[in-house]
Each structure stands twice: as structure tokens, then as C-alpha cells.
Amino acid sequence: MNMKYKTVQEVLRKAGIVMSKKGEVHRINFFSGLENTAYYTPSLQDALDKGLAMAGGAGKMKPSAFAKSAQTGISTSARIG
């Protein structure tokens, strides 16, 4: 799957997770989260998966919906609750 950083960042933001990047390392955390809840990974796919799990949204957004948005550039919303 060809994912774009900005697309993943937008999906996670809608789920309540903030994502940043320094070099090749992606950092995800809750909004206003402390360092002890931050997660670091070089993998964009891992950042997406872990971020949705952190938000409690794992399994609520079908991977096919994300794949379609990554190909078209149209964002999808991650549903919580």
C-alpha cells in the first residue's frame, strides 16, 4: 500500500492522535500526551496501526477505506466509540 505521511497524519488527527516526524522516525501520541505515552516507529504503517489502537479505533476503520483514500487523496474519518 502506498501511504502518504499527510494522509496518515490526518486520519490519526481525526482519531485524536497527533503525529510528527523527525528524520525517518514517526512519533505518535495523544493530544497533550506526556512523553511516557509517546510511541516511536520508522514505519508509517506501524504508526497508523498503533495510533488507531491507541485511539480505541482499531478495527473500526476498514483498511480498504484507508487504501481508497490513499489512492485518491480523499481523507476518511476514523470513528471513535
BELMO-V561357 format. One record per residue. N is the residue number from 0. RES is the residue in three letters. SS is DSSP state (~ for helix, > for strand, _ for the rest). PHI is phi in whole degrees, 0 to 359 (999 if undefined). D_CENTER is the distance of its C-alpha to the mean C-alpha in Angstrom with 1 decimal. Layout:
n = (N	N)
res = (RES	RES)
ss = (SS	SS)
phi = (PHI	PHI)
d_center = (D_CENTER	D_CENTER)
This chain:
n = (0	1	2	3	4	5	6	7	8	9	10	11	12	13	14	15	16	17	18	19	20	21	22	23	24	25	26	27	28	29	30	31	32	33	34	35	36	37	38	39	40	41	42	43	44	45	46	47	48	49	50	51	52	53	54	55	56	57	58	59	60	61	62	63	64	65	66	67	68	69	70	71	72	73	74	75	76	77	78	79	80)
res = (MET	ASN	MET	LYS	TYR	LYS	THR	VAL	GLN	GLU	VAL	LEU	ARG	LYS	ALA	GLY	ILE	VAL	MET	SER	LYS	LYS	GLY	GLU	VAL	HIS	ARG	ILE	ASN	PHE	PHE	SER	GLY	LEU	GLU	ASN	THR	ALA	TYR	TYR	THR	PRO	SER	LEU	GLN	ASP	ALA	LEU	ASP	LYS	GLY	LEU	ALA	MET	ALA	GLY	GLY	ALA	GLY	LYS	MET	LYS	PRO	SER	ALA	PHE	ALA	LYS	SER	ALA	GLN	THR	GLY	ILE	SER	THR	SER	ALA	ARG	ILE	GLY)
ss = (_	_	_	_	~	~	~	~	~	~	~	~	~	~	_	_	>	>	>	>	>	>	_	_	>	>	>	>	>	>	_	_	_	_	~	~	~	_	>	>	>	_	_	~	~	~	~	~	~	~	~	~	~	~	_	_	_	_	_	_	_	_	~	~	~	~	~	~	~	~	~	~	_	_	_	_	_	_	_	_	_)
phi = (999	266	264	250	305	298	294	297	300	293	299	293	301	294	272	95	242	259	230	224	220	228	67	258	253	263	242	238	194	290	302	63	286	279	300	288	255	286	230	244	203	277	263	294	297	298	299	297	299	293	298	293	294	299	282	79	260	298	88	270	246	292	304	295	293	291	300	295	291	292	283	265	84	270	280	246	256	273	269	244	91)
d_center = (14.4	14.2	10.7	10.7	8.9	9.5	8.3	4.7	5.4	7.3	5.5	3.7	7.2	8.9	7.9	9.4	7.1	8.0	7.1	10.3	12.1	15.7	17.4	15.5	13.6	10.0	10.1	7.8	9.9	11.1	12.8	16.1	15.2	17.8	17.6	18.4	15.0	13.0	11.5	12.2	11.7	13.0	11.0	8.1	8.1	8.5	5.7	3.5	6.7	7.4	4.9	6.0	9.3	9.6	9.4	11.9	10.3	10.5	13.0	13.1	11.3	13.3	12.0	14.8	13.5	10.4	13.0	15.3	13.1	12.4	16.1	17.3	15.1	15.0	11.9	11.4	10.9	9.3	12.4	13.2	16.7)
